[in-house]
Amino acid sequence: MKKIAIVFTLIFITVFTVNAQTEDDRLKPIEGDWGLSLNISGIIDNIVIENNKDSLGQFNLFARHYLKDDLALRVGFGVAYLSQNFFREDSVTLSSGNRGLQSIDSTISRFDFKVSIGIEKHLGTTRRLDPYVGGDLMIMRIGSTKTDANLDQTDVTGTHKEQILLQQDGGAAFGLAGIAGFNYFISKNLSLGVEFGYAFTYVKAGGDFSGSNVVTPVSGSQSSTFVSGKAGASQTTIGATSTGGIMLSFFF
């Protein structure tokens, strides 16, 4: 009942707003206006409003700027930072045969950055319906992945320590997409629309990697081991993108 009430409330607000307009009121944005868009999903069961996605399926902040009444610049921007920590502590049997406490503490981090720019040509001549076509260029920097892990094993004789450091090069991604869609203005500067994309994308990740393992035993001298090499992968795709969806747009 709560979901039904929400849906009817939204319909009532929309109908009231539309009926409040006069035929002389301008609904669509004009030269100099800006617009922000969000995706809507789960309209029937669970309404979810989220950021737009680029041609690689990555979330980003998305806006339009109208250079002319029928020509809009598309801009997107996204920053993603990952910091994942794992900790575990157990009672185990050590290589010495003694029972001891083992703890593992590790952190993985990465920083990505992406931008997109494109253009839209709007073709609509009616008051509410606003079809458009255009293109988008997306560039993404994939940050290097860093891993810092510490292993401690403690028993009656003391504590055995190991520190592992790993670093793997990141990479880059490129996407070029053709887009088509339309907006339907339910009130002044407020629209619901649908957009579809078909894109060429290329992703290359990896490269040099390096690692070190420093061991500090209970007794004896500390030892260090170093490794390095190359590892990477690339992927090229051509096809429909995840940019398709229902879009709620606000213009100002």
SULZI-V948936 format. One record per backbone hydrogen bond with DSSP energy under -1.0 kcal/mol. NH is the residue of the N-H (numbers start at 1). CO is the residue of the C=O. If there is no record, write none. Layout:
nh/co
NH/CO
NH/CO
This chain:
nh/co
5/1
6/2
7/3
8/4
9/5
10/6
11/7
12/8
13/9
14/10
15/11
16/12
17/13
18/14
19/15
20/16
21/18
25/22
32/66
33/30
35/64
36/250
37/62
38/248
39/50
40/246
41/48
48/41
50/39
54/58
57/54
60/52
61/77
63/75
64/35
65/73
66/33
67/71
68/71
72/120
73/65
74/118
75/63
76/116
77/61
78/114
80/112
82/110
84/108
86/106
88/104
90/102
92/100
94/98
97/94
100/92
101/154
102/90
103/152
104/88
105/150
106/86
107/148
108/84
109/146
110/82
112/80
113/141
114/78
115/139
116/76
117/137
118/74
119/135
120/72
121/133
122/70
123/131
130/183
132/181
133/121
134/179
135/119
136/177
137/117
138/175
139/115
140/173
141/113
142/171
145/168
146/109
147/166
148/107
149/164
150/105
151/162
152/103
153/160
154/101
155/158
158/155
160/153
161/216
162/151
163/214
164/149
165/212
166/147
167/210
168/145
169/208
171/142
172/204
173/140
174/202
175/138
176/200
177/136
178/198
179/134
180/196
181/132
182/194
183/130
184/192
185/128
186/190
187/190
189/27
190/187
191/249
192/184
193/247
194/182
195/245
196/180
198/178
199/239
200/176
201/237
202/174
203/235
204/172
205/233
206/170
207/231
209/229
210/167
211/227
212/165
213/225
214/163
215/223
216/161
223/215
225/213
227/211
229/209
231/207
233/205
235/203
237/201
239/199
241/197
247/193
248/38
249/191
250/36
251/189
252/34
